[in-house]
Amino acid sequence: SGLNGGLHDPILLGEYLGKVCRGDANEDLLELYVRQRRTANVEFVQTQSIGNKRLLEEADPRKRRENFDNLRRIAGDRNLARDFLVRSSMIWSVRRAAEVT
């Protein structure tokens, strides 16, 4: 989550800075960037990071097995796997951020 967010942030910022520097947009566009990335961070990155941390720190062998069984179930179902990939790659957060005005 952190690495993906670290990649999405400068891509969008570069796009917006380019528009401002070329005169295609005014500096208000940078305020939109802040709102969009804050939304993505609060709604997705923090939640995903906390969930990942909990999975990694799980010490109970039975719960770890349940977690891995669930991941195998997801991997075995095309629709669930697609949804998992969209969430884990932060594509969902990019789409959500684009909705912010």
DARA-V797921 format. One record per residue. N is the residue number from 1. RES is the residue in one letter. PSI is psi as a letter, one per 30 degrees, with the letter a starting at -180 (none if undefined). D_CENTER is the distance of its C-alpha to the mean C-alpha in Angstrom with 1 decimal. Layout:
N:RES:PSI:D_CENTER, N:RES:PSI:D_CENTER
This chain:
1:S:e:5.9, 2:G:e:8.3, 3:L:e:9.4, 4:N:e:6.6, 5:G:e:6.0, 6:G:f:9.8, 7:L:e:10.1, 8:H:e:8.4, 9:D:e:10.4, 10:P:f:13.7, 11:I:e:13.5, 12:L:e:13.3, 13:L:e:15.7, 14:G:e:18.0, 15:E:e:18.3, 16:Y:e:19.1, 17:L:e:21.4, 18:G:e:23.2, 19:K:e:23.9, 20:V:e:25.3, 21:C:e:27.3, 22:R:f:28.8, 23:G:g:29.7, 24:D:f:27.8, 25:A:l:26.1, 26:N:l:27.0, 27:E:f:25.2, 28:D:f:23.9, 29:L:e:21.1, 30:L:e:19.8, 31:E:e:19.8, 32:L:e:17.6, 33:Y:e:15.1, 34:V:e:15.2, 35:R:e:14.8, 36:Q:e:11.8, 37:R:e:9.8, 38:R:e:11.3, 39:T:e:10.2, 40:A:e:6.5, 41:N:e:7.3, 42:V:e:9.8, 43:E:f:8.6, 44:F:e:5.3, 45:V:e:5.2, 46:Q:e:8.9, 47:T:e:9.3, 48:Q:e:7.6, 49:S:e:9.5, 50:I:e:12.5, 51:G:e:12.7, 52:N:e:12.5, 53:K:e:15.1, 54:R:e:17.3, 55:L:e:17.4, 56:L:e:18.4, 57:E:f:21.0, 58:E:k:22.6, 59:A:f:26.2, 60:D:j:27.9, 61:P:e:28.7, 62:R:e:28.9, 63:K:e:25.4, 64:R:e:24.0, 65:R:e:25.8, 66:E:e:24.5, 67:N:e:20.9, 68:F:e:21.7, 69:D:e:23.7, 70:N:e:20.8, 71:L:e:18.7, 72:R:e:21.8, 73:R:e:22.2, 74:I:e:18.7, 75:A:f:19.5, 76:G:f:22.8, 77:D:j:21.7, 78:R:e:20.5, 79:N:e:18.8, 80:L:e:17.1, 81:A:e:16.1, 82:R:e:14.6, 83:D:e:12.6, 84:F:e:11.5, 85:L:e:10.6, 86:V:e:8.7, 87:R:e:6.5, 88:S:f:6.6, 89:S:f:6.2, 90:M:g:3.0, 91:I:e:6.3, 92:W:e:6.4, 93:S:e:4.5, 94:V:e:6.8, 95:R:e:9.5, 96:R:e:9.3, 97:A:e:9.7, 98:A:f:12.5, 99:E:f:14.2, 100:V:k:14.7, 101:T:none:18.2
